[in-house]
Amino acid sequence: MAGRVRSGARDAVLIAGPTASGKSAFAIFVAERCGGVVINADSMQVYRDLHVLSARPDDADEARVPHRLYGHVSAGQEYSTGDYLRDASAVLAEVRAAGRVPVFVGGTGLYFRALTEGLVATPEVPEAVRRRVAAIPAADLHDELARCDPQAAARLGPADVPRLMRALEVVLATGTPLVDWQRQAQAAPVLAQGGWEGVFLAPDREVLSQRINARFNMMMDMGALDEVRALLALGLPENRGVMKAHGVPHLVAHLEGLISREEAIQRGQGDTRRYAKRQMTWARKFMADWTWCPV
């Protein structure tokens, strides 16, 4: 697998794959070979308060090669794809100025699309509006959006909480529906076509399920419950991004005495397996031209 990434063949290397596919280890290996810097492209690993349950690289990993955009966002902050693209663009410029190869790695497809295809410019949303939307219960978001932006609500399902929140923030902040902003010209991508190499790690489904189950058990041994206790102590709304990380809602339910530890683990594992399936579906649609590697 490693031989398929040609060091120096591109200005950047992009490594994607479903959760628990071994992306982080592979990214470190590639970065060591090409003098690279590992740059996070995972929407949960940006949170400093979510180290264990997001499977962030540990101190030993970060000592091997430089890592950027890990744990730089507080749990109370909403972090959009636009925020990520802004931060990633700044890091990319620094890495290139240092003469090193950027190695982007993660499981968030929207981050990779933003890097390689650009992102439609949308307005800054005032913090007061973000707080107002964040205070709306997740179950009420779709109805609220339907009142403010029926067109956006028709395109989104009630369970698509992050995008419901984003559409509602935009229309409340500007009075203009999100689709009208999206019709505007798209900014040029920060990674030019032909200037990057994309690798998608594609494990066997059964093997991946076993890895997911084993990793969740390991996370429990590493202090996942303590991590969730600390999040609860912050008093964050349930629809805040960090509170929707895989496993967090079920571990919260366990800590509140609603379900057993065993049931919380089983539900967390199941949610993660379903998420991995969605990641594979996304990749088949949007990353079909990447190099696919069975692992």
N, C-alpha and C positions, 0 to 999 in steps of 0.2 A: 504494500500500500504506500509506504513512504516514498518509494521510487517514482510514484506517479506525480509527485509534486516536484517540479523542476526548479531548484534554487536559482534565482537570478533570471528565470524565464519571464517573470512578470514583475510589475511594480508593487503588487500586493497579492497576498494569498488569503482566500476566504474559505473557512472551514465550517460547515454546517452539519446538522444531523439531528435525529431525535434525542431526547433526554436519555442519559445513561449510555450513549453510544461510544464514549471514549474520546470526545472531541477535545477536551482540555489537554489530555495527555498527548494527543497527536499534535496539537498546536505547539506545545512546548518543544516536542521533538523537531518539528519543522523550523521553529524559531531558532533553536540551537544550531541547526545546519546552515541556515541562511543569514545569521546575524540579525534576527528579527526581534520585534517587540510584539507580544501578545496583547491584542486589544479586544476587550469584551464586546460581544454582540448578543447579550442575553438580558432580557428586560427585568429579570428578578435578581441577577447577580450585581446589578448596579446598587442595590440597597445594602448599606452598612449593617443594618440590624437583622439581616437575613443571610447569615453566613452558612450555617449548617444546612438548612432546608433548600437553599439554592445551589448547594454543591460548589460553592466558590473555591477556587484554588487555595491551598493552604500556604503557610509561610515557606515550607520547603520548596513548593512549586515556584513561588514567586522569587525565590533566591536563585533559581536556575536561569531565568531570563526575565527581563522587565515585563511587568503586567500593567495595563492601563484601563481605566474606567471600571474598576471593580470596587464596590462598596463606597462610592463617592456621593451617594444620594441618601438623605435621611428618610426614615420610614414614613414620616408625616408628609413628605413631598410627593405630589403626583409628577410623573416623569413621562412625557410624551415622546413619540417617535421624532418629532421636531426637536425636542430637547436633546435627544440622543444624537441626531445628525449634527447639531451645532457642536456638541462636545467632541464627537468623533472627528469632525473636520479639523478642529483645533489640534487634537492629538496627532492626527495624520500629518499635519504640516510640521509638527515638532519632530516626529519620527523620520520623516523624509529629510528634514534639515540636518538631522544627525547622521544621515547616510545609512539608516537601517531599514529593514523591510517590515512593513506592517502586516501582521498576521491576525486577521479578524476571526473570531471564533464565537459561536453561540448557536442558540436554537430559536431565535426570534426572527422569523421570516421578514417581517416588516422592516426591521433594521437593515437587513441585507438589500431589500428592494430600494430603500431610501438611499443607501450608499451607491448602488449601481444604476439606479434609474432616476434619481432625484426625487424631490418632494415638492408638492404644490405648496406655495406660500400661504399660510393661514395666519390670522391676526394673533397677537399676544392677548391672552386672556387675563384680566386682572385677578389678583389673588382672592379678592372678595367674591368674585363669581365662582372661582374654583371651590372655595369653601362652601358656598351656597349649594352647588351641585353635589359636592361630596357628602353633604348632610342629608341628601335625599335617600331614603331606603332603596336598596337595589331593586326590590320588587315593584317600586313605583316609577322607576326611571323611564320605562317604555311609555307609560301613560303620559308622563310629564312631557316627554319629547313629542309625542303625538299631538299634544296641544300647541306646542311651539313650532314644530317643524314636521308636519305630517309626512312629507316626502322622505325625510331621513328615517322616520319611524317605520315606514313601510318597507324600507330596505334592510332594517336591522331586527334581529330577534330579541325577545325579552331577556335572554341569557347573555347577550353580547354587551356586558356591562361597560368595559373600557370605551368602546366606540359610541355607545349611548351617551356616556358622560361627555365625551369629546364633542359630539354633535350638539348636545345641549349647552355646553360651555360656549361654543362659538355663536350659536343663535342668540343666547342670552346676552353675550358681551357685545355683539355687533348688530343684532337685528337682521342679519343676513344668513340664510340657511347655508349649511356646510357645503352642499352640492354646488351652490353658486360660487363659493370660493374655489372649489375643486375644478371648476371650468376654466380658471385662469391658467396662464402659461406656467408650465412646470420648470422649476429651476434645473440647471445642468447638474448631473451627478458628480459627486466628488471623486469617484473612481471611474475613469474614462473607459469606454468600451474597448476591449482588447488589452487593457492595461492591468488586468487582474486575472488570477486563476482561481476557479471555484471548485472545491472538493466537498462532496456530500457523503458522509458515512452512513451506510445503510445495512444495519445488522439484520440477521434473520429474526423474524417476529417472535418466535418462541424464546430464542436466546435473549432478545431485548427484554421480554417480559420477566425473565428470570433475573436479569441484571437490575431492573427497576425494583423488583421486590426485595432483592438482597441489599440494594443501596438504601432503600427506605428503612430497613431494619438497622443498617449501619448508622444512619442519621439519628435514629432513636438512641442508639448507644452513645452517640457523640454529643447528646444534649439538645435534641430538637425540642423537647418539651420545655426546657428552660428558656430556649429562644422564644417560643410562643408565649410563655408567661411574661417575658420582658415586653413583647409586643402588646399584650393585653394591658399591661401597666401604663402604656402610652395613651390609652383611651381613644384609639383611632376609630373612625367610622368603618363599618364592615365592608363598604365598597371601595375603601382605599386600596391601591394596587398591591401593596405588600401583604394585606390581609387576605388576598385571594390566591396567594402562592399555593402550589400543590401541597396538600397535607395540612396547611394552617387551619382552614375552617373546621376540619374534623378533630384536630388536636385541641382547638378551642372548645369544641363540643365536649370532648373528654374532660378537659380541665373544669368545665362547668357542671360536670357530673351527669351529662346527658347520654353519653355512650361510654363503653368500656375502652380501655387502652387497646385491646386486640381489635375491636371494631374500628377504632380510629385509624389504626395502622392499615387494616384491610381496605378501608375507604380511601385513604391517602394513596395506597398503591394502585387501586383501581382508577382513581382520577388521573394519576400519572401515566398509566398505560393508555388511557383514552386520549390524553394529550399527545403522547408519542404517535398515536395513530393519526391524529390531526396534522401533526408536523410532517408525517410522511405524505399525506394527501396534498398538503401545501407544496411540498417539494416537487412532487410529480407534476404539478401544474406550473410552478414558477421557476424551478431549478432543473428542468429536464435536460438542459444543455451543459450542466456542470459535470464534472467527472464523478461518477458514482462508484463508491468503493465498498464492497461487502466486508464486514468486520466481525 
